[in-house]
């Protein structure tokens, strides 16, 4: 790219800056090493101009941009006025600022992401911080389905992976979601869940990994015949601690809704506790939940909550912020 004096009408954007030589990306402005023939140096420099702006430098003059990017004033001027004409930058004649239209570039990436994609880095950070496994799940029928997971070690007698299903009423993530369901939706859920035997594999319509062989009674100390022995109108117990009376479950969900998080103590499997928080999309609707699970041997419930809840809520807030950007 040549940096000779700009023609008088260059600020109006009518002149090609390098006759196309720069498009091949051969030599940089400072005479540095040659780039790949596929490298477009003009694009690199245009992006450098955009990156010159940040929260501390919201408005920049031509000289500021040239200094921050290492470009000559002539090159900086051409890029800035090109961005102005494209609608990405505004100017008052002296200073330049970024315009909201620039968000369209980032939105193209964000809109292509799925919940698992968004949650993954936050789960990694959460698990590293608390040294326990963390997961994200959604509600599907009467079950929760794991859609993202970071496992630090095996904490259940059965393996958990993306696609694993468990009855929502006996899990912290299930309760975090159900607590924010509309009354009619919750009534319908309980009607379906009472005495139902959760399936052992995900429905084919969900884009999940191969079906897990984890059944809803995996690791339960109650035994495989629990469903057949469950009194009419009650939920199937998975351990001796599982809440089975729908009225008690409603009370538990009221508490979850009031405090903003859910705790399940050995209701899914003996020796396992978990804490979960709901995940809301950009409209405020609860669409999933995130949790951290830990073995009972880690300590008393109060100690567990004190250690796990703050980083869990922080991770939930970060995931929600990313989900909101997808709107």
N, C-alpha and C positions, 0 to 999 in steps of 0.2 A: 504494500500500500504506500503510495507516495504522499509526502507531506509538504509539498510546495505551497506557495501562497494560494489561498482559495480564490476562485473567480468571484467577481462581485455578486453574481446571482447564485452562488453556491448555497447560501442560507435558505434560498427558496427551494433547494433540493433538486435542481435540474441537471446537475453534472455528475457523471460516473466517476468515482474516485480513483480507480486504478486501471481502467481499461480492461478489467477482468483478470489481470495477472494475479491479484491477491486472492481471487476465488480458489485458485489451486493451492493456496496456503504455503507457498514455498519458503519465504524468508520473513522473519519478524521485523518489527520496526526498529529494533535496536541492533540488528545485524546478528541475531543469535543463531542457534542451530536450526537446520532445516526441519520442517514438519513433514508429516506424512502427506502424500498427494491428495488424500481424502480430507485433510484438515482445512476447514474454512476459517481463515484468520479474521475475516471481517466479522463473522458471527462471534468469535471469541472477544473481539474488541467491543462489539455492541453490548454483549453481556457484561463486560467489565464496566461499562458506563452505567448500566442499571445497578450493578452491585456497589457502585460508589455511594449510593444513597443508603442510609440506614436510619435507625431511630434517633441517632444523635446528629445526623446530617440530612435533615429532611429537605432543605433547600440548598442548592449549590450554584455557584456562578460557573461560567465557562472555565475560568482559571482553576477553580476548585476541582472540577471534573478532570481537567488535564493533569493536574498534580496528583490526584488520587489514582488515576489509571496509568499514568506514565505516557499518555498519548500527547501528541503535539496539540496546540490549540486548534489548528486547522482541522485535524482529524476529530477531535472531541466535538467541535462545532457541527461537523457533518453528521456525526452519530446522534447528537442531541436533537438536531432539527429533523432528522429522519424519525426519531422516536416521537417527536411532537406531532408530525404529520400522521403517524400511525395511531395516535391517541394514547400512547403510553406515558408521555411526559407532557407537562404543562409549563409555560413560561410567561413571565410578565415583561419580557424584554431584557431582563438582566439576570434573574435567578430562575432556576429550573427545579421542578418538583415532580415526583412520580404521581400518576393518576390511578384511580381505582381499576381502570381497565386492565392494568397489569396483572390483577388477580386472576384473570382468565387463563393465564399461562399456568399458574399453579393449580387451578381448578381442574384442568384437564387431567392432571395426575391424581388429585384427590378423588375425583369422581370415578376413577378406575379401580380404587381400592375397595376391598371387602372388609367386613368386620374382623375376620382373623388377621388380615394384613395389618390393619390399624392396631389391633391389640397386641400383636406379637412383641414388638420392642418394649412395650410397657410391662408385659408379663416377664420378659427377661430381666428387666431392671428390678421389678418387684421381687422375683425369686432370689436374685442375687442379694438383695437388701435383707430379706428375712430368712434366707436359707431354707425355704420350704417351697413345695410345688404350688403353682398357681394356674388357674384356668379361666376360660370364658365359655359360657354355655347359653343356649337359647331354649325357649320353651317350644316343644312340638307335641301336641296332644296332651297326654298326661305325664310326659317325660321331659327331662332336660336332655339336651344333646350337646356334647362337648364340641366346640368349633375351634378352639385354640387352647394349647396347653404347653407349659414348661415344667417338666418334672425334674426335681433335684434328686429324688430317691423314691423307691417304691414304698407307698404307705398303706396300700390295701392288699388284701389277699388276692384280688383280681387286678389285672392290668387295666389302666385307664389310658385311652388315646383319643384322638379326634374321631368322633363318630360314636363313642361310648354313650349309652343311655342309662339313666337312673330315674326312678319315680320322683317327680318334682317335690312332692310333699315331704320327703325325707331328706332333702338336701338343702344346704344353705343357699345355693344359687336359685333353686326352684322357689324357695320362700321369698327371696329378694325380688323375684319377678312377680309371683302370685300376689304379694302384698300390695302391689300397685295395679292389680287387675280391676276392671269395673265389676261391681257387684254381680251383675248377670253373668259375666264371664267366669267369675269365681264359682258361682252356683253350678254352672255347666261343667266346670272342671271337676268339682267334688262329686257330682253325679256320675261322671265317667270314671273317676279314680277309685271310688268305693268298690272294694272287692275285685278290682280289675287286676289282671296279671300283666305287668309291663312287658312289652316285647323285648326280645334279646338282640335285635338288629335294627338299624335305622331304615326308614322307608327309602325306596329307590329314588324318590324325587329330590332327596337332599344330596348336595354335592359333597359327600363325606367320604372318608376312607373306607376300606372294606369292613363289613359288619364285625363288631366286637362280639365275642362270646360271653361278655359280661352280662349276666342277668340281673334283674332288679334285686334279687336276694343274694347276690354274690357276697360271700364273707359273712353273711348273717348267722347269728348264733341261734336263730329261731328254727331254722330248718326249712326244706323245700315244700313241706306240706302246710306252711303257714297260711297260704291263701284259702285252702279248703277248710281250715279251722277258724277262720276269721268270722266273728259274729256279723249278722246282717247289719248293713248300714255303717260298717266300720272300714277303715283303711287297712290294708295288709301290713302287718308289722314286719320290719326287716331285721330288727334286733329287739331285745326286751325293752329298749328305751324309746322306740319309735312312737310318736304320737299317732294314735289310730282313730280317735274320736274327732270327727269333723268340727265339732264345736270347739274343742281344744285347739285344733289347727287354726281356726278362724281367730281365736284369741292370740295365738302366737304370731299370726300375720299382722294383727293390729299393732302388736309391739314392734314388729319389724318396720312397719310403715311409720310409726311414731319416732323411732330412733334412727331410722335411715340405713340400717344394716341388719344382717341376719346371722345368728349363731346356731349351729346344729352340733349337739354333743352326743356322739356315738349312736345316732339314730339310723345312719346308713350302714355303718359297720362298727362293731365293738372296737374300742381303742383309737377311734378316729374322730377328730373335731375339725370343724371348718367354719370360717367366717366369710361372708359374702356381702357385696354391695351391688345395687342395681346400676345398670348402664342406660342412660337416656340418649336418644338421638337429638338432632337439631330442633325438633318440635317439642321436646320435653317428654316424649313417650318412652316408657321403659321397654327396651327391645332385647335386653340380655342382662347378664350378671357376671361379675368377676369374683373369684374367691381365692383364698389361701387355705390349704389344709395342713394339719399337723397332728402328730401322734399324741395321745394322752400323756405319755411319759414326759412331754416337754414341760409340763407344769400345770398349775391350777388354771381354771378358766379365766379368772381376773388377770393373771399374769399373761396368759396367751393373748387376750384381747388387748391389753395394754401394749404388747409388743407388735402385734400383727395389724390391728385396726388402723392406726394412723397411716402407715405406708399403703395399705389397701385402699383407703379412701383417696389418697393422693393419686394412686394409679388410676382409680375409677374416674376421677376428675380429668386426668390427662387424656384418657380414652374418649370421654364424653366431648372434650374440647376438639379432638380430632374428628369425631363423628359430626359435630356441629358444622365443621368446615366443609363437609360433603354436601350440604344442602344446596 
